[in-house]
Every structure is written in structure tokens, then in C-alpha cells.
Amino acid sequence: MTSESVLVKTYQHGLIVGKFAPLHRGHMLLLDAALEQCERVSVWVYSRPDFPEMPSPLRRGWIRALYPARLFPGLELLPDAPHPPLNDEPDAVHREYVRGVLDGWGARPDAVIVALYTPDHLLFSRQLMEQRLDLPFGIHSVGGGTEDPAFYKGLPQRAVDYVFVQEDWQIDKLQQTTDKTILAIAERTKEMLGYGMSAYAAQGVSAMYVLADALERSGSADREKLRDAIAASDIQSGPALITGYGRIKFDEQGQNTHAHGVISQNLNGERRTIWPAENRGSDTKPVWPVPAWSERKGS
């Protein structure tokens, strides 16, 4: 397997375990992300005690109603398993239970999909380090705690080494660019907000420069003329590309056909862009498979 394989890898079997009590938009985003990245997704709904007003069959039914089998053939809803541990049992008990049930079902997922904000992700990452759990495919995060600078300050470097993060801007853009306007915007952003550039700020900057470009080309604030100018945008340089896009050009549905997320990997204590390859620094090389704990510095 080459270091580039991580960028195109599609997992064969993903697993999601949760209460889904009740099912909400966050769960749907998690399910959508899993379906995008896995050929097959198994969803296990369990809780003990269960919820009398919405027992597990009803909660599974909610998921199936939103993800019907004819449209989502890769989504599998696992049945109830006997004698689950109480919800407040130690994590180790739940891990052993899940492992035993999955073995009994003959399920061998190669990815587990979870939703973690900063506090949960700190605990999760610390447990991985302390248990020395080797994950050759690594941790692949889309947003959540790994976008928060506090996450990296709250853990030893070895706990966050090799983590992959996909987000909506190029995290090392400021280290790679020589565009004085972009650098000045970053400084001003930090002065105003008290922290550095983020995906949200970068997207806002990009949107304002797209609008400014359209205003200059249309020469008018007329609504229809401005709309047509935005639709005809074809930006290939300048501050509008602060997010890391190579180009901004809209299709008939109003979508930027060159938009994409950017994947970084934590290497030697720094988050470095690894995909798209054209955004990657010449001195950056993805590490894949992820080294075992016994092979890492400081372990």
C-alpha cells in the first residue's frame, strides 16, 4: 500500500453504535458521512435500560424510514443483542460486550464512525494512547474536536501524531502563500477574533472577494446584473482562493465545481496538507500505514 492510498481509500464495512434517542440531525450527518466513505454500514441501536416511550425497534424504524433499503442498500440495521451492559458500566465492559457480539454475528468492520466534539475527542484520543490501540488505517476526522487548536494543546504530541483531518480550508495555507493580502487578512482576523484563521473565517473572506469581483465586472449593484456576474465568475488567483480551492467557477446549479475539502495529517507536531496533492508542500509526505505505538517516538 502506498502513501497515496489513504487519499482514495473506501472502507468496506463501517460500524456505528449509539442510542439514537431520539434520532436527530447530528445522527443523520454521521450516517451520511459513513455512507459516503463505506461500501457497507452497520448500525447497532442499543441502550440499557431502554427507553419505554421509544424502544429500540421504534428507533431503528426511524432510521429505516429516512434511509429506505431500496435507496440505501448498503445500510444494515443490526438486531437487538441479548443482555447488554448497563449504560453506566465502565467503557471496558462495553468494549468487551461489543467485541463478543460482533464476533458472534461474524461482523468484521474495518472502520468505526463516531461523533466527537473537543472534550469527547480528548478522552477518546487519550484512551487510544493509554491502551496502545494500533489502528493501521489511522484516525480520520471530518470536523469536530480535531479542528479545535485546544485539542492539540491538551494532549501529548504522540497522541495526535498522524491524525487525518478533513475540513473546509487549507490549514497550512498561511505557511505556503506569499500573497500579502491573504497574510494581512489573517493578521487582522486574529486581532478581531483573538484566534487565528479558521475554515469559517476563510470561507467568509472568500465569499466577500467573490462578491467584490462580481461587483467590479458588472459595474452595477443591480440585482439581476450582479447575479449574472456571480454566475459567470471564473477566479483562478487572489484572496478568494484562501480556502485552498484552485479555482472558483459555478455550474448551472450554482455550485463551485472546483470546491473540495482539504485533508491534513499531523506530522512532527504540525498539521500539513496532504490532499489535494497540488496543495501539498514539496517537503510533505503522508505517512501510511500509521505506525504502531511501539514504533513511535516517545512511546
N, C-alpha and C positions, 0 to 999 in steps of 0.2 A: 504494500500500500504506500503510495507516495504522499508527500506533504500536501499536495493539491487535492487529494481525495476528499478531505474534510469539507471542501467547499461545494461539492456536488453530491455528498452522501445523502441517500434517502434511507431512513431506518425501515426495517422490515416490519417490526412489531413494537408499538408503543403501548404503555400501560398508564392509566390514570386511576387513582384510588381516592375516593372522597365521600363525604356525606351527601352533598348536593341538597342541603336542607335550609332554605329552598334553592332550587336552581335559579341562577341569576346571570347577568350579562358577563361577569367575570369568568364564570364557568364556561360560557359559550366561547369566549375568546380563547380560553385554554383548549377547548375541544377543537376549535378551528385551527389553532396552531399545530396541534397534534396531527390532525388530518392532512395538513399541508406537508408535513415532514415524514409521515409514516405511511407505509403501504396498508397497514392494519393497525387499528386502535382498539384495545380492550378497555372497557370502563367498568370498574368494580365499585358499586354503591354499597357501603356498609357502615353501620353505627350500632353500638350497644351501650346504653339502651337505644332502641329505635324510636322513631317519632310517631306516636299513635295517630296523630292527625294527618300525617303524611308518611306512611310506611314505605319501605324500600321499593316494593313493586310500583307504587304510585310515582316515586321519584324517578325510577327507570323509565316509566311511561312518559314522563315529561321530556326526558332526553330523546326518546324514540320519536315522540311527536314532532320535535324540532329537527331531528336528523333521521328521517324515514329510511328504511333499509333500501328501498328502490333507488334513492338518490345518494345514499352514503353506504354502499355495500361493505366498505372497509371498517365500519364502526360496529363493534361487537359489545353487547351488554352482558356482562357476566352474571350468573345467578347468585342467589344468596348462598353463603357458605355456612356450615354448622358451627355453633359455639364460638362466635368472635369474642375477642377480649373486650373488657370494658373500655370505654373511651379514655378513662384516666389511668389506664395501665401504663407502665413505662414503655418508652419507644422500642426498647429491645424486645419486649413481648410482642408488640405489633409486628415488628420486622420478622420475627420467627414465625408468627402465625401466617403472615402474607406469603413468606417463602414456602411454608409447608403446603398451603392451599394451592399455590401456583404449581408446585411440583406435582400435587395430586391431579390437577387439571391438565398437566403436560404443557403448561404455558411457559414460554421462554422469551419474554420481551427483551429487546436489546436497547430500549430507551424507556425511561420513566419521566413523565411530563408532570411538572409541579408548578404552582404559582407562589412566588415568594417575594415579598417586599423586604426592605432592608433588614429589619430585626430578625425575621424568619430566615433570611438568606445568610445572615451572620451565623446563626445557630446551626443551620444546615451545613455550611462550609466548615465550621469548626468541628462538627461531628465527623465529617468525611476525613478531616486531617487526623483527628484523635483516633478514629477507628482504622486509619490507614487503608481505606477502601480504594482499591485500584480500579479506575474507570478508563480503559484504553481509548474510548471514544470521547472522554472528557465531559466537562460541563458546558452545555450550550445554552446561553441565556438570551432571551428576547425581552429587553427592558427589565423592569423590576429592580431589585436591590443592586444588581451589578452596574447600573448606570449611576448610582449614587457614590460620589467620591468618599463619603464616610464609610462605605463598605470596605474599601481598600485600606483605610486607616485603622479599622477595627480588628484586623486580622494580621497574623504574621505573613510575610511575603510568600512563604511556601504554601500557604493555604489558598492563595489566589493565583499562583503560577499556572499558566497555560489555560486559564478560563477563556472561553469564547463568548463574545457578546455581540449581538446584532442590534443596532439602533439606527436612528434616522439621521445621523450625521457622522462625518468622519472625525473620530476622536482625536487624531493626531494632525488634523488639518493645519493647525497653527504652527506646528513644528516643520511642516513641509512647504508651506506657502511663503512667497516673498511679496505677496500683494499687500502693500502698505495700508490700503483701505480696510481690508479684512483684519489686519493686525490692530489697526486703530479701533475698529468696531469691537473687537474682543476686549481691548483695554477699557473702552467706555462701558461695555456690558458689565465688566467686573466692578467698575466704580459704582454703577447704578444698582446692581443687584447684590453685591457683596460676595459673589462667587463667579467662577469662570463660565465660559461659553458652554451651552448645553444644546441638545437637539431642538428643544423648544425655541430657544433664542435664535439659533441658526436658521430654523425654518421661518421664523418671523422676519429676520433680515432678508432672507431670500425672497419672500413674498413681496416685501417693500421694494426691492430692486427690480423685480419683475414688473410691478405696477409702475415704477418710475420709468422703466424702459418703454412701456406701452404708452405712457403719457407723452414722452418725447416723440415717439414715432407718430402718434395720432395727432399731436398738436392741438388736442382738444380734450375737454372734460365731459364732452357729450357721451351719454351712457352707451349708445349703440356703437359709436366710433371707438370708444375705449374698449368695449367688449371685443370688437373685431381685431383691434390691435393686440390685445392679450392673446386671442386665439391664434394670431399669426406669429407669436413670439418664437424666436429661434436664437437662444442665448448660448454662446459657446465659450464665454470667458467672463471674468469680472466677479464682483462680490455676490451676485445672485447664485453663484455656484459654491458658496461657502459650505453647504451641506455635504459636498463631496460628489455631487452629480457631475457628469462630464458635459451635460447639455440639458437645456430646458426647451422642450418643443411639445406642443399639445396635439392630441389626436382629435377626432370628431366628437368623442365623448368628453373632451376637456381634461383628459389625463396626460400627465407628462410621461411620454413613452420612454424616457431615459432615467426615470426615477428608480431608485433602488435603496435598500438598506445597505449598511456598511458593517462588515464583520471585523472585529478586532480580536487579538489574542494577547493575554497578559504575558509579556516576555521580559525577563530580567527587571521586573518591577515597573514596567511601563506598558500601557495599553497601546499596541501597534496595529495599524490596519493591515489585514491580510487579504481581504476581498472587498471589492473587485481587485484583480491583480494589477490593473493600471493605476490604482490608487496607492499601491503598496510601495513603501520606501525601498530603495535599492539595497539597503542593509538589513531588511526584514525578511526572515524566513520562517514560515509556520512550522510549529513542532507537532508532529503527528506520526504515529500514535502518541498519546500523552504518556510521559514516563511514569513508571510505578513509583510509589513513595520511597522505596529503597534506593532508587536511582536519583533522587532529587537532592539538591544542596540543602544542608541543614536538617536533613531527616535521618 
